[in-house]
Amino acid sequence: MNACKDYNITRRRMLQTFSASMLGMPISRLLAGSEASQGKAEHVILFWNSGGMSHLDTWDPKPGRKTQGEFNPIKTTVPGMEISEIFPQLAKQMHNASLIRSIAGTNGDHGRAQYELQTGFNQSPNILHPGFGSLVVHEREPLGHLPAFISISGQAARAGHLGQQCEAYYVGRPGEKDPYLAFPEGISHARGMQRLQILEKMNARLSGNLGASAMQASETALKDAVALMESPALKAFEIDEESPQTIARYGDTEFGRGALLARRLVEQGVRFVQVNRGGFDNHGNIFDAMRNHGATMDPGIASLLSDLKANGMLSKTLVVVLSEFGRTPRINDGGGRDHWARVFSALVAGGGTKGGTIIGASDPDGMEPAERPVAVPDLHATLAHALGIDLQKEVITPQGRPMRLIRKEATPIHELFA
């Protein structure tokens, strides 16, 4: 899988480069940017919980308050850090993880909030901003033969102006073979390869008549597909190669298999894996729903953190558990919680971050940030900082417009890092 490096630096950036070279500054240092860090993270696993996961019933319990709900907090391996009782296995891993309890959102609508949380920008009618997974594979060189960005059990945010090469490779149900990575039934491997050679010759003849960028994208996609079909790294998708005990430990569910697949993929060099889970828009019967979510998510995420720590991958794999907003402190008449963007939480582990850390706090009822508010763009700046991505970088869109990768006002959460 080729890195999506088909962009242009801005005219301002080019002029800076020439000026710096005349002054004797190494160009490589300039292109690194003043806000780039020596990030330790090489991979990202994002657990995206669509619908708005309740912060009060997960990472920020409020015992003894009217907003508490049905769940009690439980102790973790970190003194003074408590999380919801629905995560008993994860509580034993919190020395490897940190909590951000003061995210100050601005969008209470699902679509707008998901867009901002996944891209770091507000929606605009004139441009489609890339999701963070696309940004990572745009900025970091590929490792191994698998696609650099893989989305499991759901679609990730689009690549926007970064182009087709930065789109996610989609995996429907983890563990099932992709029918598109094999020739149709009745077509032998030799015959299939012969057909692809004919197709390549036809494309070469048409390249003068079609747009260069469109033809290049088509040829790249074809070469990537063939390389993937031929790669022994495809065995990473075969979860059933794991022992029954390992599968049971993660949970023999779509989510558990997704978490296990995520581990196998980063071990094979995949830069960004997104594991999707929906069902968090719980306007009614939220506590039954969250019990079910906990029973499914707890073993998967806990086992992932434990295994990444054991195999030495956690130090270079950033694990993030995130949703578009939280839920209302008030419990409604239907036994649910409604949309609440004013404050919510996230879990972060690995990738050079400190375990056992709590960033910020909400007020006693979980209604507003009380300490260290974290703006949504700061999350993206933090992830970029962990990966050593230049926060000041601009690229040129296909329309010739200069665009920043990270919003100008965004600041990394430096307290997260060792």
Secondary structure in CASP SS format (residue, H / E / C, confidence):
PFRMAT SS
TARGET T0000
AUTHOR 0000-0000-0000
METHOD secondary structure of the structure
MODEL  1
M C 1.00
N C 1.00
A C 1.00
C C 1.00
K C 1.00
D C 1.00
Y C 1.00
N C 1.00
I C 1.00
T C 1.00
R H 1.00
R H 1.00
R H 1.00
M H 1.00
L H 1.00
Q H 1.00
T H 1.00
F H 1.00
S H 1.00
A H 1.00
S H 1.00
M H 1.00
L H 1.00
G C 1.00
M C 1.00
P C 1.00
I H 1.00
S H 1.00
R H 1.00
L H 1.00
L H 1.00
A H 1.00
G C 1.00
S C 1.00
E C 1.00
A C 1.00
S C 1.00
Q C 1.00
G C 1.00
K C 1.00
A C 1.00
E C 1.00
H E 1.00
V E 1.00
I E 1.00
L E 1.00
F E 1.00
W E 1.00
N E 1.00
S C 1.00
G C 1.00
G C 1.00
M C 1.00
S C 1.00
H C 1.00
L C 1.00
D C 1.00
T C 1.00
W C 1.00
D C 1.00
P C 1.00
K C 1.00
P C 1.00
G C 1.00
R C 1.00
K C 1.00
T C 1.00
Q C 1.00
G C 1.00
E C 1.00
F C 1.00
N C 1.00
P E 1.00
I E 1.00
K E 1.00
T C 1.00
T C 1.00
V C 1.00
P C 1.00
G C 1.00
M C 1.00
E E 1.00
I E 1.00
S E 1.00
E C 1.00
I C 1.00
F C 1.00
P H 1.00
Q H 1.00
L H 1.00
A H 1.00
K C 1.00
Q C 1.00
M H 1.00
H H 1.00
N H 1.00
A E 1.00
S E 1.00
L E 1.00
I E 1.00
R E 1.00
S E 1.00
I E 1.00
A E 1.00
G C 1.00
T C 1.00
N C 1.00
G C 1.00
D C 1.00
H H 1.00
G H 1.00
R H 1.00
A H 1.00
Q H 1.00
Y H 1.00
E H 1.00
L H 1.00
Q H 1.00
T H 1.00
G C 1.00
F C 1.00
N C 1.00
Q C 1.00
S E 1.00
P C 1.00
N C 1.00
I E 1.00
L C 1.00
H C 1.00
P C 1.00
G C 1.00
F H 1.00
G H 1.00
S H 1.00
L H 1.00
V H 1.00
V H 1.00
H H 1.00
E H 1.00
R C 1.00
E C 1.00
P C 1.00
L C 1.00
G C 1.00
H C 1.00
L C 1.00
P C 1.00
A C 1.00
F E 1.00
I E 1.00
S E 1.00
I E 1.00
S C 1.00
G C 1.00
Q C 1.00
A C 1.00
A C 1.00
R C 1.00
A C 1.00
G H 1.00
H H 1.00
L H 1.00
G C 1.00
Q H 1.00
Q H 1.00
C H 1.00
E C 1.00
A C 1.00
Y E 1.00
Y E 1.00
V E 1.00
G C 1.00
R C 1.00
P C 1.00
G C 1.00
E C 1.00
K C 1.00
D C 1.00
P H 1.00
Y H 1.00
L H 1.00
A C 1.00
F C 1.00
P C 1.00
E C 1.00
G C 1.00
I C 1.00
S C 1.00
H H 1.00
A H 1.00
R H 1.00
G H 1.00
M H 1.00
Q H 1.00
R H 1.00
L H 1.00
Q H 1.00
I H 1.00
L H 1.00
E H 1.00
K H 1.00
M H 1.00
N H 1.00
A H 1.00
R H 1.00
L H 1.00
S C 1.00
G C 1.00
N C 1.00
L C 1.00
G C 1.00
A H 1.00
S H 1.00
A H 1.00
M H 1.00
Q H 1.00
A H 1.00
S H 1.00
E H 1.00
T H 1.00
A H 1.00
L H 1.00
K H 1.00
D H 1.00
A H 1.00
V H 1.00
A H 1.00
L H 1.00
M H 1.00
E H 1.00
S C 1.00
P H 1.00
A H 1.00
L H 1.00
K H 1.00
A H 1.00
F H 1.00
E C 1.00
I H 1.00
D H 1.00
E H 1.00
E C 1.00
S C 1.00
P H 1.00
Q H 1.00
T H 1.00
I H 1.00
A H 1.00
R H 1.00
Y H 1.00
G C 1.00
D C 1.00
T C 1.00
E H 1.00
F H 1.00
G H 1.00
R H 1.00
G H 1.00
A H 1.00
L H 1.00
L H 1.00
A H 1.00
R H 1.00
R H 1.00
L H 1.00
V H 1.00
E H 1.00
Q C 1.00
G C 1.00
V C 1.00
R C 1.00
F E 1.00
V E 1.00
Q E 1.00
V E 1.00
N E 1.00
R E 1.00
G C 1.00
G C 1.00
F C 1.00
D C 1.00
N C 1.00
H C 1.00
G E 1.00
N C 1.00
I H 1.00
F H 1.00
D H 1.00
A H 1.00
M H 1.00
R H 1.00
N H 1.00
H H 1.00
G H 1.00
A H 1.00
T H 1.00
M H 1.00
D H 1.00
P H 1.00
G H 1.00
I H 1.00
A H 1.00
S H 1.00
L H 1.00
L H 1.00
S H 1.00
D H 1.00
L H 1.00
K H 1.00
A H 1.00
N C 1.00
G C 1.00
M C 1.00
L H 1.00
S H 1.00
K H 1.00
T E 1.00
L E 1.00
V E 1.00
V E 1.00
V E 1.00
L E 1.00
S E 1.00
E C 1.00
F C 1.00
G E 1.00
R E 1.00
T C 1.00
P C 1.00
R C 1.00
I C 1.00
N C 1.00
D C 1.00
G C 1.00
G E 1.00
G C 1.00
R C 1.00
D C 1.00
H E 1.00
W E 1.00
A C 1.00
R C 1.00
V C 1.00
F E 1.00
S E 1.00
A E 1.00
L E 1.00
V E 1.00
A E 1.00
G C 1.00
G C 1.00
G C 1.00
T E 1.00
K C 1.00
G C 1.00
G C 1.00
T E 1.00
I E 1.00
I E 1.00
G C 1.00
A E 1.00
S E 1.00
D C 1.00
P C 1.00
D C 1.00
G C 1.00
M C 1.00
E C 1.00
P E 1.00
A E 1.00
E E 1.00
R C 1.00
P C 1.00
V E 1.00
A E 1.00
V H 1.00
P H 1.00
D H 1.00
L H 1.00
H H 1.00
A H 1.00
T H 1.00
L H 1.00
A H 1.00
H H 1.00
A H 1.00
L H 1.00
G C 1.00
I C 1.00
D C 1.00
L C 1.00
Q C 1.00
K C 1.00
E E 1.00
V E 1.00
I E 1.00
T C 1.00
P C 1.00
Q C 1.00
G C 1.00
R C 1.00
P E 1.00
M E 1.00
R E 1.00
L C 1.00
I C 1.00
R C 1.00
K C 1.00
E C 1.00
A C 1.00
T C 1.00
P C 1.00
I C 1.00
H H 1.00
E H 1.00
L H 1.00
F E 1.00
A C 1.00
END
